[in-house]
């Protein structure tokens, strides 16, 4: 083996032994939204609320079915009437049981028994059907509210995703500004040592570099905050993910399929429906109820050797009158009126949100176009002024002004692009269109 070959093998072995830092996994905004829908704890809690509401609706829909009641009992008594009745129910009455002395002072008697009864509601003043309709409406309202929470979460993910992306870019710009300011300071100090620049210029360059470092620290903090917000909504595993969706991708406004009814408006309408059914149920409490009942019972001696059984059939009419029920009707009407007002308010609020989102898109697009032009002009101005300053044709202040102007233009551009992307997500949310084209 030649020395060169040996060195090549040794270098390859050394490089293979050095651990390679894993690059963060790429993450698109679509994947971020779907991950949030799957793992967000708040959305899981919302889904559990939907299941609970569905179960309540199912229980209310079964209220008109027969109710089966089972009972068992065991007792021992020497109370005269209870003792006589127990023997009668057991089918053990004899002539001697009518002896006055025995009737007045019976010996203690024990018994065990069991029974079953079946009750079927026939009429309840409309309470049962109204309660079932109200529970179904509330379940639908909870489902609609859950759908709205998913949309709001998607819009929030768009904001934190591109906010983190903008924060990354802002930190990169801040690093570049620090490097540029440091180089400018070095050049000015060198010129000053040669007697070609004033000490005041050195001080200005040092102050500008210090300001750039302060802005760099702020940019780093903003990036950390943006990343923590992304991790909060999507999950800690994506805190340092590589954000690969471009912020400039969305242009124009949402087009295509007609928007659906907003989920929060649908939820408000279902809540109003439930409140109206609540009025019907409250009125039904002022009316009597009628039920059919059938039962079978048995009572036996403790050793089960003797005993008797019987059956019964009947209709049960019940009418509970209370002044509180009248107040309950008034309260139910007030809740129904409040729900109707909530629907009207939500409708007006939704219309305003659409107008606001459209206006925000127009403004953000205009600002982004102007900012792009400003960045290009500022970059050219900085390059020209720096070149002329190095030739001794411009003072340092012109260079620093160009640097500051470029930093401001870049900040405006990043903010405008973020505003434009978020405004489009807000418009999709306001018009109930799929956010980023993603449907649950």
Protein Blocks (a to p, Z undefined) as FASTA:
>chain_A
ZZklmmmmmmmmmmmmpccddddddddfklmmmmmmmmmmklmmmmmmmmmmmmmmmmmm
mmmpccddddddddddfbfklmmmmmmmnopacfklmpmklmmmccdddddddddddddd
fbgghmmmmmmmmmmmmmmmmmmmmmmmmmmmmmmmmmmmmmmmmmmmmmmmmmmmmmmm
mmmmmmmmmmmmnopacfklmmmmmmmmmmmmmmmmmmmmmmmmmmmmmmmmnopklmmc
ccfbdfklpgcjdehjdddddfklmmmmmmmmmmmmmmmmmmmmmpccdddddddddddd
fklmaccddddddddddddddfklmmmmmmmmmmmmmmmmmmmmmmmmmmmmmmmmmmmm
mmmmmmmmmmmmmmmmmmmmmmmmmmmmmnopacfklmmmmmmmmmmmmmmmmmmmmmmm
mmmmmmmmmnopaehhiaZZ
